Amino acid sequence: MGVNSAINQVRYSSTGGMYVTASKDGVIRLWDGVTASCVRSIDGAHGAAEATSANFTKDQRVGNL
């Protein structure tokens, strides 16, 4: 499970153990920061539009903006 389009944004968790990407294909992906493997993807996070941003909340959950 990799990225098939350009990435609009990358954000790292405060611990550095995870990072999240928002891509032009509309998918937000959560990655393991050690293995660089995708552990979860959210398709259509912004409907049919590209995903322009995503971030971690204070309690380390992923949210799209």
N, C-alpha and C positions, 0 to 999 in steps of 0.2 A: 504494500500500500504506500505509494509514493506520491509525489506532486507531479501533475501533468500539465500545469500551466504556471504562469508567472506568479510570484508571491508578492502581495502588496505590503504585508507587514509581518514582522517576527517580534514576539515578546517573550522574555524569559521570566520564569517564576522567581520569587524572592529568594528561594533556596538554590536556584540554578539547576534543580533536578529535572525540570520539565520546561518545554517551550511550546508556544502555540503559533501557528501560521494562519494567515488569512490570504486566500488565493483568488486570482481572477476567475477561476472556474466555479466560484461560489462556495467552495468548501473550506471549513475551518478544521484544522488538524491539530491534535495534541500529540506531542512527541516526547519520548523518553530522552532526557538530556545526556545520559551516559551511553546508551546503545544507539541513539539516533534513529530509533524505530518508531513508526506511527502507532500509537496505542488506541486512538479514537479519532473518528472523523464525523463531522456534522455537515451533511450535504444540504444545500439550499438554505443555509443559515439566514440569508437575506432574500429569500424567495428565488426568483430567476436572476437576480442581480449578482455581480461579483461581490465577494467578501472583502471589504476594504480595511477592516480592523477587528481585532480581538484582544482580550487582555485577561489577566488573572485578577480575581477579587482578593481582598485582604485575607480571606480564609482559603486561598489557593484554588478556587473554582474558576472555570473558564467562562467568560461572558463575551458576547459579541456586541459591538457598539453600533 
